[in-house]
Amino acid sequence: EDGNMIYRDFKGTKLSMLGFGTMRLPVLENGQIDTAQTQEMVDYAMAHGVNYYDTAWPYMQNKSETVVGACLKKHPRESFYLATKFPGHQIMPRYDVKATFFLVGDWVDKYPESVKALHDAGHEVMSHSDHHDHYNSLSTSQIVADIQTSCDKIEAVTGCCPTLIRCPYGEYDDHVI
């Protein structure tokens, strides 16, 4: 474990401040995840003290969880924490549960059919920004433009303009508000 990694206590759990996100993994020319390079990246992260891995079912055409799970398998299970997101939109119809989904505009561009399906199933679709930038470092006009662009994209797909935003990274200050 690298002595330079910074950790924080989260409810009694020592988590590395640097997490390994798996929304975008290296890909081969055919568009498939490059598992060898991903394995190298995971091994490097583990060797340098990263113990928090974040994935979700829809990442990388529904392959992120499988690939990352296989990469982590060679490491002791107690040496890392794995967070994933519940694919609730696929399970909720069985229970007639409605939810609010905060989506990034880039994702709306890439998966408009999924956005429409969420809306058509009765869920609220709101903004989580257009490009997931750090709002604390943007000017007021940049923030307004980013939110407007994201909302325009969502409205173009769903017919409804979002009325809520979830700031990227949970960052906000008086300037952002």
GIVENSUL-V919189 format. One record per helix or strand of 3 or more residues. SS is the DSSP state (H for helix, E for strand). FROM is the first residue (numbers start at 1). LEN is the number of residues. If there is no record, write none. Layout:
<<SS FROM LEN> <SS FROM LEN>>
//
This chain:
<<E 7 4> <E 13 4> <H 35 13> <E 52 3> <H 59 4> <H 64 9> <H 77 3> <E 81 3> <H 88 8> <E 100 4> <H 105 6> <H 112 9> <E 124 4> <H 135 3> <H 140 19> <H 168 3>>
//
